[in-house]
Amino acid sequence: MSVLMVNEYADFNMLKELLGATDGNLASHTKALEKAEYILVEKQFIGRKPNTRYSVTKLGKAEFKKHIEALEKLIRKT
């Protein structure tokens, strides 16, 4: 989510490289985020290669901000 908060979108390979995730791990996490409607998934072809790109939704932005605020609150308490 943090990658998508600071970028308009990111494709599967970009996320995989930045996060050091496996294909399966990244696929399961993006599927969960899509189901929660935190991200939008767009599938397309670039040339003959499939390309999946992700962007954060308004709901996803709001929920991520709440998450960060909760973490900051916890840090301040310790």
mmCIF file of the N, C-alpha and C atoms, coordinates in Angstrom:
data_MODEL
# 
_entry.id   MODEL 
# 
loop_
_atom_site.group_PDB 
_atom_site.id 
_atom_site.type_symbol 
_atom_site.label_atom_id 
_atom_site.label_alt_id 
_atom_site.label_comp_id 
_atom_site.label_asym_id 
_atom_site.label_entity_id 
_atom_site.label_seq_id 
_atom_site.pdbx_PDB_ins_code 
_atom_site.Cartn_x 
_atom_site.Cartn_y 
_atom_site.Cartn_z 
_atom_site.occupancy 
_atom_site.B_iso_or_equiv 
_atom_site.pdbx_formal_charge 
_atom_site.auth_seq_id 
_atom_site.auth_comp_id 
_atom_site.auth_asym_id 
_atom_site.auth_atom_id 
_atom_site.pdbx_PDB_model_num 
ATOM 1   N N  . MET A 1 1  ? 0.820   -1.193  0.000   1.00 0.00 ? 1  MET A N  1 
ATOM 2   C CA . MET A 1 1  ? 0.000   0.000   0.000   1.00 0.00 ? 1  MET A CA 1 
ATOM 3   C C  . MET A 1 1  ? 0.863   1.256   0.000   1.00 0.00 ? 1  MET A C  1 
ATOM 4   N N  . SER A 1 2  ? 1.976   1.225   0.726   1.00 0.00 ? 2  SER A N  1 
ATOM 5   C CA . SER A 1 2  ? 2.813   2.424   0.784   1.00 0.00 ? 2  SER A CA 1 
ATOM 6   C C  . SER A 1 2  ? 3.375   2.787   -0.586  1.00 0.00 ? 2  SER A C  1 
ATOM 7   N N  . VAL A 1 3  ? 3.688   1.788   -1.396  1.00 0.00 ? 3  VAL A N  1 
ATOM 8   C CA . VAL A 1 3  ? 4.182   2.056   -2.754  1.00 0.00 ? 3  VAL A CA 1 
ATOM 9   C C  . VAL A 1 3  ? 3.088   2.744   -3.569  1.00 0.00 ? 3  VAL A C  1 
ATOM 10  N N  . LEU A 1 4  ? 1.869   2.272   -3.425  1.00 0.00 ? 4  LEU A N  1 
ATOM 11  C CA . LEU A 1 4  ? 0.763   2.837   -4.197  1.00 0.00 ? 4  LEU A CA 1 
ATOM 12  C C  . LEU A 1 4  ? 0.323   4.207   -3.678  1.00 0.00 ? 4  LEU A C  1 
ATOM 13  N N  . MET A 1 5  ? 0.600   4.487   -2.431  1.00 0.00 ? 5  MET A N  1 
ATOM 14  C CA . MET A 1 5  ? 0.250   5.798   -1.879  1.00 0.00 ? 5  MET A CA 1 
ATOM 15  C C  . MET A 1 5  ? 1.114   6.913   -2.469  1.00 0.00 ? 5  MET A C  1 
ATOM 16  N N  . VAL A 1 6  ? 2.320   6.583   -2.894  1.00 0.00 ? 6  VAL A N  1 
ATOM 17  C CA . VAL A 1 6  ? 3.230   7.614   -3.413  1.00 0.00 ? 6  VAL A CA 1 
ATOM 18  C C  . VAL A 1 6  ? 3.435   7.531   -4.926  1.00 0.00 ? 6  VAL A C  1 
ATOM 19  N N  . ASN A 1 7  ? 2.779   6.563   -5.571  1.00 0.00 ? 7  ASN A N  1 
ATOM 20  C CA . ASN A 1 7  ? 2.836   6.418   -7.030  1.00 0.00 ? 7  ASN A CA 1 
ATOM 21  C C  . ASN A 1 7  ? 1.421   6.340   -7.571  1.00 0.00 ? 7  ASN A C  1 
ATOM 22  N N  . GLU A 1 8  ? 1.221   6.865   -8.758  1.00 0.00 ? 8  GLU A N  1 
ATOM 23  C CA . GLU A 1 8  ? -0.104  6.806   -9.387  1.00 0.00 ? 8  GLU A CA 1 
ATOM 24  C C  . GLU A 1 8  ? -0.534  5.351   -9.579  1.00 0.00 ? 8  GLU A C  1 
ATOM 25  N N  . TYR A 1 9  ? 0.418   4.518   -9.940  1.00 0.00 ? 9  TYR A N  1 
ATOM 26  C CA . TYR A 1 9  ? 0.166   3.086   -10.097 1.00 0.00 ? 9  TYR A CA 1 
ATOM 27  C C  . TYR A 1 9  ? 1.506   2.352   -10.042 1.00 0.00 ? 9  TYR A C  1 
ATOM 28  N N  . ALA A 1 10 ? 1.427   1.045   -9.897  1.00 0.00 ? 10 ALA A N  1 
ATOM 29  C CA . ALA A 1 10 ? 2.615   0.189   -9.952  1.00 0.00 ? 10 ALA A CA 1 
ATOM 30  C C  . ALA A 1 10 ? 2.201   -1.113  -10.607 1.00 0.00 ? 10 ALA A C  1 
ATOM 31  N N  . ASP A 1 11 ? 3.078   -1.667  -11.433 1.00 0.00 ? 11 ASP A N  1 
ATOM 32  C CA . ASP A 1 11 ? 2.733   -2.952  -12.033 1.00 0.00 ? 11 ASP A CA 1 
ATOM 33  C C  . ASP A 1 11 ? 3.292   -4.090  -11.185 1.00 0.00 ? 11 ASP A C  1 
ATOM 34  N N  . PHE A 1 12 ? 2.890   -5.300  -11.529 1.00 0.00 ? 12 PHE A N  1 
ATOM 35  C CA . PHE A 1 12 ? 3.236   -6.481  -10.745 1.00 0.00 ? 12 PHE A CA 1 
ATOM 36  C C  . PHE A 1 12 ? 4.745   -6.606  -10.574 1.00 0.00 ? 12 PHE A C  1 
ATOM 37  N N  . ASN A 1 13 ? 5.493   -6.461  -11.653 1.00 0.00 ? 13 ASN A N  1 
ATOM 38  C CA . ASN A 1 13 ? 6.946   -6.624  -11.572 1.00 0.00 ? 13 ASN A CA 1 
ATOM 39  C C  . ASN A 1 13 ? 7.604   -5.552  -10.708 1.00 0.00 ? 13 ASN A C  1 
ATOM 40  N N  . MET A 1 14 ? 7.105   -4.334  -10.792 1.00 0.00 ? 14 MET A N  1 
ATOM 41  C CA . MET A 1 14 ? 7.644   -3.259  -9.958  1.00 0.00 ? 14 MET A CA 1 
ATOM 42  C C  . MET A 1 14 ? 7.435   -3.576  -8.481  1.00 0.00 ? 14 MET A C  1 
ATOM 43  N N  . LEU A 1 15 ? 6.206   -3.971  -8.121  1.00 0.00 ? 15 LEU A N  1 
ATOM 44  C CA . LEU A 1 15 ? 5.919   -4.321  -6.737  1.00 0.00 ? 15 LEU A CA 1 
ATOM 45  C C  . LEU A 1 15 ? 6.758   -5.510  -6.279  1.00 0.00 ? 15 LEU A C  1 
ATOM 46  N N  . LYS A 1 16 ? 6.862   -6.501  -7.138  1.00 0.00 ? 16 LYS A N  1 
ATOM 47  C CA . LYS A 1 16 ? 7.636   -7.700  -6.798  1.00 0.00 ? 16 LYS A CA 1 
ATOM 48  C C  . LYS A 1 16 ? 9.094   -7.330  -6.495  1.00 0.00 ? 16 LYS A C  1 
ATOM 49  N N  . GLU A 1 17 ? 9.662   -6.489  -7.319  1.00 0.00 ? 17 GLU A N  1 
ATOM 50  C CA . GLU A 1 17 ? 11.057  -6.084  -7.141  1.00 0.00 ? 17 GLU A CA 1 
ATOM 51  C C  . GLU A 1 17 ? 11.231  -5.223  -5.890  1.00 0.00 ? 17 GLU A C  1 
ATOM 52  N N  . LEU A 1 18 ? 10.371  -4.243  -5.709  1.00 0.00 ? 18 LEU A N  1 
ATOM 53  C CA . LEU A 1 18 ? 10.480  -3.341  -4.555  1.00 0.00 ? 18 LEU A CA 1 
ATOM 54  C C  . LEU A 1 18 ? 10.275  -4.068  -3.229  1.00 0.00 ? 18 LEU A C  1 
ATOM 55  N N  . LEU A 1 19 ? 9.353   -5.026  -3.222  1.00 0.00 ? 19 LEU A N  1 
ATOM 56  C CA . LEU A 1 19 ? 9.008   -5.714  -1.979  1.00 0.00 ? 19 LEU A CA 1 
ATOM 57  C C  . LEU A 1 19 ? 9.806   -6.991  -1.740  1.00 0.00 ? 19 LEU A C  1 
ATOM 58  N N  . GLY A 1 20 ? 10.457  -7.485  -2.777  1.00 0.00 ? 20 GLY A N  1 
ATOM 59  C CA . GLY A 1 20 ? 11.186  -8.744  -2.643  1.00 0.00 ? 20 GLY A CA 1 
ATOM 60  C C  . GLY A 1 20 ? 10.249  -9.912  -2.394  1.00 0.00 ? 20 GLY A C  1 
ATOM 61  N N  . ALA A 1 21 ? 9.070   -9.837  -2.947  1.00 0.00 ? 21 ALA A N  1 
ATOM 62  C CA . ALA A 1 21 ? 8.046   -10.866 -2.742  1.00 0.00 ? 21 ALA A CA 1 
ATOM 63  C C  . ALA A 1 21 ? 8.083   -11.906 -3.856  1.00 0.00 ? 21 ALA A C  1 
ATOM 64  N N  . THR A 1 22 ? 7.573   -13.084 -3.538  1.00 0.00 ? 22 THR A N  1 
ATOM 65  C CA . THR A 1 22 ? 7.420   -14.112 -4.574  1.00 0.00 ? 22 THR A CA 1 
ATOM 66  C C  . THR A 1 22 ? 6.150   -13.814 -5.362  1.00 0.00 ? 22 THR A C  1 
ATOM 67  N N  . ASP A 1 23 ? 6.019   -14.425 -6.528  1.00 0.00 ? 23 ASP A N  1 
ATOM 68  C CA . ASP A 1 23 ? 4.813   -14.236 -7.343  1.00 0.00 ? 23 ASP A CA 1 
ATOM 69  C C  . ASP A 1 23 ? 3.561   -14.613 -6.549  1.00 0.00 ? 23 ASP A C  1 
ATOM 70  N N  . GLY A 1 24 ? 3.589   -15.780 -5.916  1.00 0.00 ? 24 GLY A N  1 
ATOM 71  C CA . GLY A 1 24 ? 2.428   -16.270 -5.182  1.00 0.00 ? 24 GLY A CA 1 
ATOM 72  C C  . GLY A 1 24 ? 2.070   -15.393 -3.998  1.00 0.00 ? 24 GLY A C  1 
ATOM 73  N N  . ASN A 1 25 ? 3.079   -14.952 -3.261  1.00 0.00 ? 25 ASN A N  1 
ATOM 74  C CA . ASN A 1 25 ? 2.852   -14.110 -2.098  1.00 0.00 ? 25 ASN A CA 1 
ATOM 75  C C  . ASN A 1 25 ? 2.249   -12.770 -2.516  1.00 0.00 ? 25 ASN A C  1 
ATOM 76  N N  . LEU A 1 26 ? 2.828   -12.167 -3.530  1.00 0.00 ? 26 LEU A N  1 
ATOM 77  C CA . LEU A 1 26 ? 2.324   -10.879 -4.012  1.00 0.00 ? 26 LEU A CA 1 
ATOM 78  C C  . LEU A 1 26 ? 0.905   -11.025 -4.567  1.00 0.00 ? 26 LEU A C  1 
ATOM 79  N N  . ALA A 1 27 ? 0.657   -12.092 -5.298  1.00 0.00 ? 27 ALA A N  1 
ATOM 80  C CA . ALA A 1 27 ? -0.677  -12.322 -5.869  1.00 0.00 ? 27 ALA A CA 1 
ATOM 81  C C  . ALA A 1 27 ? -1.725  -12.461 -4.765  1.00 0.00 ? 27 ALA A C  1 
ATOM 82  N N  . SER A 1 28 ? -1.400  -13.177 -3.702  1.00 0.00 ? 28 SER A N  1 
ATOM 83  C CA . SER A 1 28 ? -2.387  -13.364 -2.630  1.00 0.00 ? 28 SER A CA 1 
ATOM 84  C C  . SER A 1 28 ? -2.644  -12.059 -1.880  1.00 0.00 ? 28 SER A C  1 
ATOM 85  N N  . HIS A 1 29 ? -1.614  -11.264 -1.665  1.00 0.00 ? 29 HIS A N  1 
ATOM 86  C CA . HIS A 1 29 ? -1.800  -9.982  -0.983  1.00 0.00 ? 29 HIS A CA 1 
ATOM 87  C C  . HIS A 1 29 ? -2.592  -8.996  -1.844  1.00 0.00 ? 29 HIS A C  1 
ATOM 88  N N  . THR A 1 30 ? -2.274  -8.918  -3.129  1.00 0.00 ? 30 THR A N  1 
ATOM 89  C CA . THR A 1 30 ? -3.012  -7.985  -3.988  1.00 0.00 ? 30 THR A CA 1 
ATOM 90  C C  . THR A 1 30 ? -4.467  -8.433  -4.148  1.00 0.00 ? 30 THR A C  1 
ATOM 91  N N  . LYS A 1 31 ? -4.689  -9.728  -4.160  1.00 0.00 ? 31 LYS A N  1 
ATOM 92  C CA . LYS A 1 31 ? -6.064  -10.237 -4.251  1.00 0.00 ? 31 LYS A CA 1 
ATOM 93  C C  . LYS A 1 31 ? -6.868  -9.826  -3.020  1.00 0.00 ? 31 LYS A C  1 
ATOM 94  N N  . ALA A 1 32 ? -6.254  -9.919  -1.835  1.00 0.00 ? 32 ALA A N  1 
ATOM 95  C CA . ALA A 1 32 ? -6.935  -9.524  -0.593  1.00 0.00 ? 32 ALA A CA 1 
ATOM 96  C C  . ALA A 1 32 ? -7.220  -8.021  -0.584  1.00 0.00 ? 32 ALA A C  1 
ATOM 97  N N  . LEU A 1 33 ? -6.264  -7.224  -1.049  1.00 0.00 ? 33 LEU A N  1 
ATOM 98  C CA . LEU A 1 33 ? -6.468  -5.776  -1.104  1.00 0.00 ? 33 LEU A CA 1 
ATOM 99  C C  . LEU A 1 33 ? -7.548  -5.402  -2.119  1.00 0.00 ? 33 LEU A C  1 
ATOM 100 N N  . GLU A 1 34 ? -7.593  -6.136  -3.220  1.00 0.00 ? 34 GLU A N  1 
ATOM 101 C CA . GLU A 1 34 ? -8.639  -5.893  -4.228  1.00 0.00 ? 34 GLU A CA 1 
ATOM 102 C C  . GLU A 1 34 ? -10.009 -6.258  -3.661  1.00 0.00 ? 34 GLU A C  1 
ATOM 103 N N  . LYS A 1 35 ? -10.090 -7.376  -2.962  1.00 0.00 ? 35 LYS A N  1 
ATOM 104 C CA . LYS A 1 35 ? -11.367 -7.830  -2.379  1.00 0.00 ? 35 LYS A CA 1 
ATOM 105 C C  . LYS A 1 35 ? -11.883 -6.799  -1.365  1.00 0.00 ? 35 LYS A C  1 
ATOM 106 N N  . ALA A 1 36 ? -10.971 -6.193  -0.610  1.00 0.00 ? 36 ALA A N  1 
ATOM 107 C CA . ALA A 1 36 ? -11.346 -5.168  0.369   1.00 0.00 ? 36 ALA A CA 1 
ATOM 108 C C  . ALA A 1 36 ? -11.635 -3.821  -0.296  1.00 0.00 ? 36 ALA A C  1 
ATOM 109 N N  . GLU A 1 37 ? -11.428 -3.757  -1.607  1.00 0.00 ? 37 GLU A N  1 
ATOM 110 C CA . GLU A 1 37 ? -11.635 -2.553  -2.412  1.00 0.00 ? 37 GLU A CA 1 
ATOM 111 C C  . GLU A 1 37 ? -10.658 -1.428  -2.045  1.00 0.00 ? 37 GLU A C  1 
ATOM 112 N N  . TYR A 1 38 ? -9.458  -1.820  -1.622  1.00 0.00 ? 38 TYR A N  1 
ATOM 113 C CA . TYR A 1 38 ? -8.403  -0.856  -1.308  1.00 0.00 ? 38 TYR A CA 1 
ATOM 114 C C  . TYR A 1 38 ? -7.572  -0.531  -2.544  1.00 0.00 ? 38 TYR A C  1 
ATOM 115 N N  . ILE A 1 39 ? -7.548  -1.442  -3.503  1.00 0.00 ? 39 ILE A N  1 
ATOM 116 C CA . ILE A 1 39 ? -6.805  -1.212  -4.739  1.00 0.00 ? 39 ILE A CA 1 
ATOM 117 C C  . ILE A 1 39 ? -7.665  -1.559  -5.948  1.00 0.00 ? 39 ILE A C  1 
ATOM 118 N N  . LEU A 1 40 ? -7.310  -0.964  -7.074  1.00 0.00 ? 40 LEU A N  1 
ATOM 119 C CA . LEU A 1 40 ? -7.940  -1.245  -8.359  1.00 0.00 ? 40 LEU A CA 1 
ATOM 120 C C  . LEU A 1 40 ? -6.922  -2.018  -9.189  1.00 0.00 ? 40 LEU A C  1 
ATOM 121 N N  . VAL A 1 41 ? -7.348  -3.099  -9.816  1.00 0.00 ? 41 VAL A N  1 
ATOM 122 C CA . VAL A 1 41 ? -6.465  -3.932  -10.627 1.00 0.00 ? 41 VAL A CA 1 
ATOM 123 C C  . VAL A 1 41 ? -6.855  -3.789  -12.087 1.00 0.00 ? 41 VAL A C  1 
ATOM 124 N N  . GLU A 1 42 ? -5.874  -3.447  -12.922 1.00 0.00 ? 42 GLU A N  1 
ATOM 125 C CA . GLU A 1 42 ? -6.099  -3.313  -14.356 1.00 0.00 ? 42 GLU A CA 1 
ATOM 126 C C  . GLU A 1 42 ? -5.182  -4.281  -15.096 1.00 0.00 ? 42 GLU A C  1 
ATOM 127 N N  . LYS A 1 43 ? -5.771  -5.102  -15.936 1.00 0.00 ? 43 LYS A N  1 
ATOM 128 C CA . LYS A 1 43 ? -4.989  -6.052  -16.731 1.00 0.00 ? 43 LYS A CA 1 
ATOM 129 C C  . LYS A 1 43 ? -5.006  -5.588  -18.180 1.00 0.00 ? 43 LYS A C  1 
ATOM 130 N N  . GLN A 1 44 ? -3.833  -5.617  -18.791 1.00 0.00 ? 44 GLN A N  1 
ATOM 131 C CA . GLN A 1 44 ? -3.699  -5.177  -20.185 1.00 0.00 ? 44 GLN A CA 1 
ATOM 132 C C  . GLN A 1 44 ? -2.551  -5.937  -20.831 1.00 0.00 ? 44 GLN A C  1 
ATOM 133 N N  . PHE A 1 45 ? -2.385  -5.735  -22.105 1.00 0.00 ? 45 PHE A N  1 
ATOM 134 C CA . PHE A 1 45 ? -1.242  -6.293  -22.821 1.00 0.00 ? 45 PHE A CA 1 
ATOM 135 C C  . PHE A 1 45 ? -0.366  -5.148  -23.292 1.00 0.00 ? 45 PHE A C  1 
ATOM 136 N N  . ILE A 1 46 ? 0.917   -5.303  -23.104 1.00 0.00 ? 46 ILE A N  1 
ATOM 137 C CA . ILE A 1 46 ? 1.899   -4.371  -23.658 1.00 0.00 ? 46 ILE A CA 1 
ATOM 138 C C  . ILE A 1 46 ? 2.676   -5.189  -24.677 1.00 0.00 ? 46 ILE A C  1 
ATOM 139 N N  . GLY A 1 47 ? 2.432   -4.884  -25.948 1.00 0.00 ? 47 GLY A N  1 
ATOM 140 C CA . GLY A 1 47 ? 2.928   -5.762  -27.002 1.00 0.00 ? 47 GLY A CA 1 
ATOM 141 C C  . GLY A 1 47 ? 2.169   -7.069  -26.884 1.00 0.00 ? 47 GLY A C  1 
ATOM 142 N N  . ARG A 1 48 ? 2.892   -8.148  -26.722 1.00 0.00 ? 48 ARG A N  1 
ATOM 143 C CA . ARG A 1 48 ? 2.249   -9.451  -26.531 1.00 0.00 ? 48 ARG A CA 1 
ATOM 144 C C  . ARG A 1 48 ? 2.327   -9.948  -25.096 1.00 0.00 ? 48 ARG A C  1 
ATOM 145 N N  . LYS A 1 49 ? 2.881   -9.103  -24.230 1.00 0.00 ? 49 LYS A N  1 
ATOM 146 C CA . LYS A 1 49 ? 3.061   -9.521  -22.840 1.00 0.00 ? 49 LYS A CA 1 
ATOM 147 C C  . LYS A 1 49 ? 1.931   -8.998  -21.959 1.00 0.00 ? 49 LYS A C  1 
ATOM 148 N N  . PRO A 1 50 ? 1.380   -9.872  -21.105 1.00 0.00 ? 50 PRO A N  1 
ATOM 149 C CA . PRO A 1 50 ? 0.360   -9.399  -20.169 1.00 0.00 ? 50 PRO A CA 1 
ATOM 150 C C  . PRO A 1 50 ? 0.988   -8.490  -19.118 1.00 0.00 ? 50 PRO A C  1 
ATOM 151 N N  . ASN A 1 51 ? 0.230   -7.496  -18.702 1.00 0.00 ? 51 ASN A N  1 
ATOM 152 C CA . ASN A 1 51 ? 0.709   -6.555  -17.700 1.00 0.00 ? 51 ASN A CA 1 
ATOM 153 C C  . ASN A 1 51 ? -0.436  -6.275  -16.731 1.00 0.00 ? 51 ASN A C  1 
ATOM 154 N N  . THR A 1 52 ? -0.165  -6.415  -15.450 1.00 0.00 ? 52 THR A N  1 
ATOM 155 C CA . THR A 1 52 ? -1.157  -6.118  -14.424 1.00 0.00 ? 52 THR A CA 1 
ATOM 156 C C  . THR A 1 52 ? -0.656  -4.930  -13.643 1.00 0.00 ? 52 THR A C  1 
ATOM 157 N N  . ARG A 1 53 ? -1.512  -3.907  -13.528 1.00 0.00 ? 53 ARG A N  1 
ATOM 158 C CA . ARG A 1 53 ? -1.096  -2.745  -12.756 1.00 0.00 ? 53 ARG A CA 1 
ATOM 159 C C  . ARG A 1 53 ? -2.137  -2.430  -11.696 1.00 0.00 ? 53 ARG A C  1 
ATOM 160 N N  . TYR A 1 54 ? -1.656  -1.840  -10.635 1.00 0.00 ? 54 TYR A N  1 
ATOM 161 C CA . TYR A 1 54 ? -2.462  -1.605  -9.449  1.00 0.00 ? 54 TYR A CA 1 
ATOM 162 C C  . TYR A 1 54 ? -2.438  -0.120  -9.100  1.00 0.00 ? 54 TYR A C  1 
ATOM 163 N N  . SER A 1 55 ? -3.566  0.376   -8.612  1.00 0.00 ? 55 SER A N  1 
ATOM 164 C CA . SER A 1 55 ? -3.637  1.737   -8.100  1.00 0.00 ? 55 SER A CA 1 
ATOM 165 C C  . SER A 1 55 ? -4.511  1.716   -6.851  1.00 0.00 ? 55 SER A C  1 
ATOM 166 N N  . VAL A 1 56 ? -4.284  2.694   -5.996  1.00 0.00 ? 56 VAL A N  1 
ATOM 167 C CA . VAL A 1 56 ? -5.025  2.744   -4.736  1.00 0.00 ? 56 VAL A CA 1 
ATOM 168 C C  . VAL A 1 56 ? -6.363  3.463   -4.959  1.00 0.00 ? 56 VAL A C  1 
ATOM 169 N N  . THR A 1 57 ? -7.395  2.990   -4.292  1.00 0.00 ? 57 THR A N  1 
ATOM 170 C CA . THR A 1 57 ? -8.719  3.605   -4.374  1.00 0.00 ? 57 THR A CA 1 
ATOM 171 C C  . THR A 1 57 ? -8.854  4.677   -3.287  1.00 0.00 ? 57 THR A C  1 
ATOM 172 N N  . LYS A 1 58 ? -9.908  5.471   -3.351  1.00 0.00 ? 58 LYS A N  1 
ATOM 173 C CA . LYS A 1 58 ? -10.167 6.465   -2.304  1.00 0.00 ? 58 LYS A CA 1 
ATOM 174 C C  . LYS A 1 58 ? -10.316 5.773   -0.949  1.00 0.00 ? 58 LYS A C  1 
ATOM 175 N N  . LEU A 1 59 ? -11.038 4.667   -0.932  1.00 0.00 ? 59 LEU A N  1 
ATOM 176 C CA . LEU A 1 59 ? -11.208 3.906   0.304   1.00 0.00 ? 59 LEU A CA 1 
ATOM 177 C C  . LEU A 1 59 ? -9.860  3.406   0.809   1.00 0.00 ? 59 LEU A C  1 
ATOM 178 N N  . GLY A 1 60 ? -9.037  2.897   -0.091  1.00 0.00 ? 60 GLY A N  1 
ATOM 179 C CA . GLY A 1 60 ? -7.717  2.410   0.281   1.00 0.00 ? 60 GLY A CA 1 
ATOM 180 C C  . GLY A 1 60 ? -6.854  3.505   0.878   1.00 0.00 ? 60 GLY A C  1 
ATOM 181 N N  . LYS A 1 61 ? -6.896  4.701   0.286   1.00 0.00 ? 61 LYS A N  1 
ATOM 182 C CA . LYS A 1 61 ? -6.129  5.833   0.821   1.00 0.00 ? 61 LYS A CA 1 
ATOM 183 C C  . LYS A 1 61 ? -6.590  6.178   2.235   1.00 0.00 ? 61 LYS A C  1 
ATOM 184 N N  . ALA A 1 62 ? -7.896  6.249   2.415   1.00 0.00 ? 62 ALA A N  1 
ATOM 185 C CA . ALA A 1 62 ? -8.446  6.603   3.722   1.00 0.00 ? 62 ALA A CA 1 
ATOM 186 C C  . ALA A 1 62 ? -8.068  5.563   4.778   1.00 0.00 ? 62 ALA A C  1 
ATOM 187 N N  . GLU A 1 63 ? -8.195  4.289   4.428   1.00 0.00 ? 63 GLU A N  1 
ATOM 188 C CA . GLU A 1 63 ? -7.891  3.223   5.382   1.00 0.00 ? 63 GLU A CA 1 
ATOM 189 C C  . GLU A 1 63 ? -6.396  3.151   5.684   1.00 0.00 ? 63 GLU A C  1 
ATOM 190 N N  . PHE A 1 64 ? -5.564  3.401   4.698   1.00 0.00 ? 64 PHE A N  1 
ATOM 191 C CA . PHE A 1 64 ? -4.120  3.381   4.931   1.00 0.00 ? 64 PHE A CA 1 
ATOM 192 C C  . PHE A 1 64 ? -3.720  4.538   5.856   1.00 0.00 ? 64 PHE A C  1 
ATOM 193 N N  . LYS A 1 65 ? -4.319  5.696   5.636   1.00 0.00 ? 65 LYS A N  1 
ATOM 194 C CA . LYS A 1 65 ? -4.037  6.838   6.509   1.00 0.00 ? 65 LYS A CA 1 
ATOM 195 C C  . LYS A 1 65 ? -4.448  6.533   7.948   1.00 0.00 ? 65 LYS A C  1 
ATOM 196 N N  . LYS A 1 66 ? -5.608  5.886   8.125   1.00 0.00 ? 66 LYS A N  1 
ATOM 197 C CA . LYS A 1 66 ? -6.045  5.485   9.471   1.00 0.00 ? 66 LYS A CA 1 
ATOM 198 C C  . LYS A 1 66 ? -5.035  4.531   10.094  1.00 0.00 ? 66 LYS A C  1 
ATOM 199 N N  . HIS A 1 67 ? -4.542  3.607   9.311   1.00 0.00 ? 67 HIS A N  1 
ATOM 200 C CA . HIS A 1 67 ? -3.560  2.628   9.775   1.00 0.00 ? 67 HIS A CA 1 
ATOM 201 C C  . HIS A 1 67 ? -2.281  3.326   10.242  1.00 0.00 ? 67 HIS A C  1 
ATOM 202 N N  . ILE A 1 68 ? -1.783  4.256   9.450   1.00 0.00 ? 68 ILE A N  1 
ATOM 203 C CA . ILE A 1 68 ? -0.571  4.999   9.801   1.00 0.00 ? 68 ILE A CA 1 
ATOM 204 C C  . ILE A 1 68 ? -0.796  5.818   11.073  1.00 0.00 ? 68 ILE A C  1 
ATOM 205 N N  . GLU A 1 69 ? -1.956  6.456   11.174  1.00 0.00 ? 69 GLU A N  1 
ATOM 206 C CA . GLU A 1 69 ? -2.270  7.233   12.376  1.00 0.00 ? 69 GLU A CA 1 
ATOM 207 C C  . GLU A 1 69 ? -2.293  6.339   13.612  1.00 0.00 ? 69 GLU A C  1 
ATOM 208 N N  . ALA A 1 70 ? -2.854  5.147   13.494  1.00 0.00 ? 70 ALA A N  1 
ATOM 209 C CA . ALA A 1 70 ? -2.895  4.212   14.622  1.00 0.00 ? 70 ALA A CA 1 
ATOM 210 C C  . ALA A 1 70 ? -1.483  3.773   15.016  1.00 0.00 ? 70 ALA A C  1 
ATOM 211 N N  . LEU A 1 71 ? -0.627  3.526   14.028  1.00 0.00 ? 71 LEU A N  1 
ATOM 212 C CA . LEU A 1 71 ? 0.757   3.163   14.320  1.00 0.00 ? 71 LEU A CA 1 
ATOM 213 C C  . LEU A 1 71 ? 1.490   4.299   15.016  1.00 0.00 ? 71 LEU A C  1 
ATOM 214 N N  . GLU A 1 72 ? 1.286   5.525   14.542  1.00 0.00 ? 72 GLU A N  1 
ATOM 215 C CA . GLU A 1 72 ? 1.929   6.684   15.156  1.00 0.00 ? 72 GLU A CA 1 
ATOM 216 C C  . GLU A 1 72 ? 1.469   6.872   16.596  1.00 0.00 ? 72 GLU A C  1 
ATOM 217 N N  . LYS A 1 73 ? 0.199   6.617   16.836  1.00 0.00 ? 73 LYS A N  1 
ATOM 218 C CA . LYS A 1 73 ? -0.351  6.713   18.194  1.00 0.00 ? 73 LYS A CA 1 
ATOM 219 C C  . LYS A 1 73 ? 0.317   5.687   19.111  1.00 0.00 ? 73 LYS A C  1 
ATOM 220 N N  . LEU A 1 74 ? 0.492   4.475   18.612  1.00 0.00 ? 74 LEU A N  1 
ATOM 221 C CA . LEU A 1 74 ? 1.176   3.426   19.389  1.00 0.00 ? 74 LEU A CA 1 
ATOM 222 C C  . LEU A 1 74 ? 2.619   3.811   19.689  1.00 0.00 ? 74 LEU A C  1 
ATOM 223 N N  . ILE A 1 75 ? 3.304   4.358   18.722  1.00 0.00 ? 75 ILE A N  1 
ATOM 224 C CA . ILE A 1 75 ? 4.703   4.748   18.894  1.00 0.00 ? 75 ILE A CA 1 
ATOM 225 C C  . ILE A 1 75 ? 4.811   5.855   19.948  1.00 0.00 ? 75 ILE A C  1 
ATOM 226 N N  . ARG A 1 76 ? 3.915   6.806   19.920  1.00 0.00 ? 76 ARG A N  1 
ATOM 227 C CA . ARG A 1 76 ? 3.937   7.907   20.874  1.00 0.00 ? 76 ARG A CA 1 
ATOM 228 C C  . ARG A 1 76 ? 3.721   7.441   22.305  1.00 0.00 ? 76 ARG A C  1 
ATOM 229 N N  . LYS A 1 77 ? 2.960   6.355   22.479  1.00 0.00 ? 77 LYS A N  1 
ATOM 230 C CA . LYS A 1 77 ? 2.664   5.826   23.815  1.00 0.00 ? 77 LYS A CA 1 
ATOM 231 C C  . LYS A 1 77 ? 3.862   5.123   24.435  1.00 0.00 ? 77 LYS A C  1 
ATOM 232 N N  . THR A 1 78 ? 4.781   4.647   23.614  1.00 0.00 ? 78 THR A N  1 
ATOM 233 C CA . THR A 1 78 ? 5.921   3.890   24.166  1.00 0.00 ? 78 THR A CA 1 
ATOM 234 C C  . THR A 1 78 ? 7.129   4.748   24.383  1.00 0.00 ? 78 THR A C  1 
# 
